[in-house]
Amino acid sequence: MSPKISVVVPVYNTQEYLCRCLDSILCQTLQDIEIIVVNDLTADCSQEIIDEYQKRDHRVSSVLHTENRGLGGARNSGVAAARSPYIQFVDSDDYIHPEMCAQLYELAEATGAGLVHCGCSLIYSTAISDDVIAGDREYYRITKEGLDLVTDSLPSNADVASWNKLFRRELLEQYQLRFPEKMLYEDAYFAMAYWSICGSVCYHPEALYFYDRKAGSIMTETFAGNQGLKVLDHLHIVHLFYDFLQRHGLFIRYQKSFWKFYTMYLDLGFRLAGSGEVYKGAFQLAHDFLQGKGTVEDAVLQAVQNLDYPEYVWQELQRTQRDREQVQNNRWYRFGRLSRKRKFWIMGTWLARRLCLYPILRPFSAFLRRHKI
């Protein structure tokens, strides 16, 4: 009898977090699961930990790569080894709620949804700016609940992470859907392609996944403009998505969503370019892709398509950047992006000064700062 869910755990140099991750999966209230741990040629002691867990619990199996294939390749190996009707991905430096597998499985069976999407809790084990925290919370916030049919449009505001969702293996096999390998942002391609074939999504806002957001992660480095030419992967994965839609006769149905998605990722590629070389590379890549695609409605895409560079595109980007800086320099905007604790601190300080209580409260304030309360 096959298990109900295959939990795929890619591992690469995460020995300090691996036990926490595997313990959270083994403690699931839904016991009828298999845990497939994929060692992507890790250089630390992770394999020894995996071996120990295999001895401890028969539900744990492992796949050992002979070459590094990246996060996408590790997940693909897990999918290939899976035996269950449902597949769930858990990154080895994160962990999950004891009820996650059970709740997602029950929702999938009860609703017949092609995809089940749950909420997540963001864990910050390293110092992260208030702007990043506020952006994360907005990005991963689920605004719907219950079953929602996928019609002729794809979601433009849902997160594309693969680890807070439950996928049907039969759809992955039917459409031969896999992650791009050795590329960044592989989640975006996989999520959008799966959304186009799943038919329906069941949203479950409860936070069942614990995402450990660290400084120095791929996402952090990307938005800091430190990825160099790898930023162009934003465009490569959208081109792969286009090929997927064309290959399965889905482009006509989702063309409006695709161009919206494409424009968003092209804008990301331009804005995150850390140098003129990367900017020109993104422009040329987009121009080559847009040839023969007919007339596109978006003004920026028309400029790229017609090689109107840099007159329109560069001016548009500069204008957008100036508008963004004006907003961000507004003190009320900055205040709104602060954490709740920091807001209370500022408001309390302001009120104390207004009531002439600050000299009295200053020693107490110094005590709180000294002890980081």
C-alpha positions in Angstrom: 0.0 0.0 0.0 1.5 3.3 -1.1 1.7 6.2 1.4 -0.7 9.2 1.1 1.9 11.9 0.7 5.5 12.0 -0.5 7.5 14.6 1.4 10.5 15.7 -0.7 13.4 17.3 1.3 16.4 18.6 -0.8 19.6 18.9 1.2 22.7 21.0 0.5 25.0 22.0 3.3 22.3 22.5 5.9 23.4 20.1 8.7 22.7 22.5 11.5 19.0 22.7 10.5 18.4 19.2 9.1 17.4 17.4 12.4 14.9 20.1 13.2 13.4 19.7 9.7 13.2 15.9 9.7 11.9 15.8 13.3 9.0 18.1 12.3 8.1 15.7 9.4 8.4 12.5 11.4 6.1 14.0 14.1 3.2 14.5 11.7 -0.2 13.4 12.9 -0.7 11.8 9.4 1.7 8.9 9.8 1.1 7.3 6.4 3.7 9.4 4.6 7.1 8.8 3.0 10.1 11.2 3.4 12.4 11.3 0.5 15.7 13.1 1.4 17.8 14.2 -1.6 21.5 14.8 -1.0 22.6 17.2 -3.7 26.3 16.4 -3.2 26.4 18.3 0.1 29.9 19.0 1.5 29.0 18.8 5.2 27.9 16.0 7.4 24.3 16.0 6.3 24.5 12.4 4.8 25.5 11.0 8.2 22.4 12.6 9.7 20.3 11.2 6.8 21.7 7.7 7.4 20.8 7.9 11.1 17.2 8.9 10.4 16.9 6.1 7.8 17.9 3.6 10.5 15.5 5.1 13.0 12.4 5.2 10.8 11.5 3.0 7.8 9.5 5.9 6.2 12.8 7.8 5.5 14.6 7.1 2.2 17.4 8.9 0.5 18.7 9.8 -3.0 22.3 10.7 -3.4 23.4 12.8 -6.3 26.7 12.2 -8.0 26.8 15.8 -9.2 25.3 19.0 -7.9 22.1 19.7 -9.7 20.8 22.6 -7.7 17.5 23.0 -5.8 15.4 22.3 -8.9 17.3 19.1 -9.7 17.1 17.8 -6.1 13.3 18.3 -6.1 13.1 16.5 -9.5 14.9 13.5 -8.1 12.4 13.5 -5.2 9.4 13.6 -7.6 10.9 10.7 -9.6 11.3 8.6 -6.5 7.8 9.4 -5.1 5.1 6.7 -4.8 2.2 8.8 -3.3 -0.7 10.5 -5.1 0.4 13.8 -3.5 3.8 15.5 -3.3 4.9 18.1 -0.7 8.2 19.9 -0.7 10.0 21.0 2.5 13.3 22.8 2.4 15.9 21.3 4.8 16.5 24.6 6.7 12.7 25.0 7.4 10.2 23.0 9.4 6.5 22.3 9.4 3.5 22.2 11.8 2.6 18.7 13.1 -0.8 19.0 11.4 0.4 20.2 8.0 0.3 16.9 6.1 -3.0 15.9 7.6 -4.8 19.2 7.0 -3.6 19.5 3.4 -4.4 15.9 2.6 -7.9 16.2 4.1 -8.6 19.4 2.1 -7.4 17.9 -1.1 -9.5 14.8 -0.7 -12.6 16.7 0.5 -12.6 19.4 -2.2 -10.9 17.6 -5.1 -8.7 20.6 -5.6 -5.7 20.2 -7.9 -3.6 22.4 -5.6 -3.8 23.1 -1.8 -2.1 26.3 -0.7 -1.6 27.0 3.0 -0.1 30.0 5.0 3.3 30.2 6.5 5.1 31.7 9.5 8.2 33.7 8.7 11.1 33.0 11.0 14.0 35.5 11.1 17.1 33.8 12.6 19.4 36.6 11.3 19.0 40.4 11.3 16.6 41.5 8.5 15.5 45.0 7.8 12.0 46.2 8.6 11.3 46.9 5.0 12.1 43.3 4.0 10.0 41.9 6.9 7.0 44.1 5.8 7.4 43.1 2.2 7.6 39.4 3.2 4.4 39.5 5.2 2.5 41.1 2.4 3.9 38.8 -0.2 3.1 35.6 1.7 -0.3 36.7 3.0 -3.2 34.6 1.7 -6.2 36.8 0.8 -8.6 34.0 -0.1 -10.0 31.0 1.7 -11.6 27.8 0.4 -12.0 26.4 -3.1 -11.3 28.7 -6.1 -11.6 27.6 -9.7 -8.8 28.6 -12.2 -10.6 30.0 -15.2 -8.9 32.0 -18.0 -6.6 33.9 -15.7 -3.7 33.0 -13.4 -3.1 34.7 -10.0 -0.9 37.7 -10.1 -0.5 38.3 -6.4 -0.1 34.8 -5.0 3.4 33.6 -3.8 5.2 31.1 -6.1 6.9 29.2 -3.4 6.7 25.4 -3.8 7.0 24.5 -0.1 3.6 25.8 1.2 1.6 23.8 -1.3 0.4 20.2 -1.9 0.6 19.0 -5.5 -1.0 16.0 -7.3 1.6 13.7 -8.7 -0.7 12.5 -11.6 -0.7 16.1 -13.0 3.1 16.3 -12.8 3.4 13.1 -14.7 0.6 13.8 -17.2 2.2 17.1 -18.2 5.8 16.1 -17.5 6.2 19.1 -15.3 9.6 19.5 -13.5 11.7 22.2 -12.0 14.3 24.0 -14.2 17.8 22.8 -13.0 20.7 24.9 -12.1 18.6 28.1 -12.4 17.4 30.6 -9.9 13.7 31.3 -9.4 12.8 27.8 -10.4 9.8 28.0 -8.1 8.2 30.7 -10.2 8.2 28.6 -13.4 7.0 25.5 -11.6 4.2 27.2 -9.6 2.8 29.2 -12.6 2.9 26.1 -14.9 1.2 24.0 -12.3 -1.5 26.7 -11.7 -2.2 26.6 -15.5 -3.1 22.8 -15.3 -4.5 22.2 -11.8 -8.0 23.4 -12.5 -8.8 24.5 -8.9 -7.0 25.8 -5.8 -8.0 25.3 -2.2 -6.7 28.2 -0.1 -6.0 27.5 3.6 -4.7 30.6 5.4 -3.6 28.8 8.6 0.2 29.1 9.0 1.4 25.5 8.8 4.9 26.0 7.3 7.7 27.7 9.1 10.0 29.5 6.6 13.4 30.4 8.0 14.3 33.6 6.2 18.0 34.4 6.4 20.3 37.2 5.4 22.4 36.0 2.4 19.6 33.9 0.9 19.0 33.8 -2.8 16.0 36.1 -2.4 17.9 38.6 -0.2 20.9 38.7 -2.6 18.7 39.1 -5.6 16.9 42.1 -4.2 20.2 43.6 -3.1 21.3 43.5 -6.8 24.1 41.0 -6.1 23.3 38.2 -8.5 25.0 39.6 -11.6 24.0 37.8 -14.8 22.0 35.3 -12.8 19.3 38.0 -12.6 18.6 37.1 -16.3 17.1 33.8 -15.0 14.0 35.9 -14.3 13.5 36.0 -18.1 14.7 32.5 -18.8 12.1 30.9 -16.5 9.3 33.1 -18.1 10.5 31.9 -21.6 10.2 28.3 -20.3 6.7 29.0 -19.1 5.8 30.3 -22.5 7.1 27.1 -24.1 5.1 25.0 -21.6 1.9 26.8 -22.4 2.5 26.5 -26.1 3.4 22.8 -25.9 0.2 21.9 -24.1 -2.1 24.2 -26.1 -2.8 26.5 -23.1 -1.3 29.8 -24.4 -4.5 31.2 -26.0 -6.4 30.6 -22.7 -3.8 32.2 -20.5 -2.2 34.8 -22.8 -3.3 37.9 -20.9 -2.0 36.3 -17.7 1.3 35.4 -19.4 2.0 38.9 -20.7 1.2 40.3 -17.3 3.6 37.8 -15.7 6.2 38.5 -18.4 6.1 42.3 -17.9 6.4 41.9 -14.1 9.5 39.7 -14.4 11.1 41.8 -17.1 10.6 44.8 -14.8 12.3 42.8 -12.0 15.2 41.9 -14.3 15.7 45.6 -15.2 15.4 46.9 -11.7 17.6 44.3 -10.1 20.4 44.6 -12.7 23.5 45.5 -10.8 25.3 46.9 -13.8 24.8 48.2 -17.3 26.0 44.9 -18.7 23.2 43.0 -16.9 20.7 45.6 -18.0 21.7 45.4 -21.6 21.7 41.6 -21.4 18.1 41.6 -20.1 17.1 44.0 -22.8 18.6 41.9 -25.6 17.2 38.7 -24.2 13.7 40.2 -24.1 14.0 41.7 -27.6 15.0 38.4 -29.1 12.1 36.6 -27.4 9.5 39.2 -28.5 10.4 38.9 -32.2 7.6 37.2 -34.1 5.2 37.4 -31.2 2.9 39.9 -32.8 1.9 43.3 -31.4 2.0 43.4 -27.6 -0.2 45.9 -25.7 2.3 47.0 -23.0 4.2 50.1 -23.9 7.5 48.9 -22.3 7.3 45.6 -24.2 6.6 47.5 -27.5 9.7 49.6 -26.9 11.8 46.5 -26.2 10.3 44.7 -29.2 11.1 47.7 -31.5 14.6 48.1 -30.1 13.6 51.6 -29.0 16.6 51.7 -26.5 17.3 53.4 -24.3 15.0 56.3 -25.1 11.7 55.0 -23.8 12.6 52.1 -21.5 15.4 53.8 -19.7 13.4 57.0 -19.2 10.4 54.9 -17.9 12.6 53.1 -15.5 14.2 56.3 -14.2 10.7 57.9 -13.7 9.5 54.8 -11.9 12.6 54.9 -9.6 12.1 58.6 -8.8 8.5 58.0 -7.9 9.4 55.0 -5.7 12.1 57.1 -3.9 9.7 59.9 -3.3 7.3 57.5 -1.7 9.9 55.8 0.3 11.4 59.1 1.6 8.0 60.0 2.9 8.1 59.7 6.7 4.7 58.2 7.0 5.6 55.5 4.5 8.8 54.7 6.4 6.8 54.6 9.7 4.2 52.2 8.2 7.0 49.8 7.2 8.4 49.5 10.7 7.8 46.5 13.0 5.0 46.9 15.6 7.5 46.9 18.4 9.5 49.8 16.8 6.3 51.7 16.1 5.3 51.5 19.8 8.7 52.6 20.8 8.6 55.7 18.6 5.1 56.7 19.6 6.0 56.3 23.3 9.1 58.5 22.9 7.1 61.1 21.1 4.3 61.1 23.7 6.8 61.3 26.5 8.5 64.4 25.0 5.1 66.1 24.4 4.1 65.5 28.1 7.6 66.6 29.3 8.0 63.1 30.9 11.1 62.2 28.9 13.7 63.2 31.6 11.9 61.0 34.1 11.5 58.0 31.7 15.0 58.3 30.3 16.7 55.9 32.8 13.9 53.4 32.2 14.4 53.7 28.4 18.1 53.2 28.8 17.5 50.1 30.8 15.2 48.7 28.1 17.7 49.5 25.3 20.6 48.0 27.3 18.8 44.7 27.8 17.3 44.7 24.3 13.7 44.6 25.6 
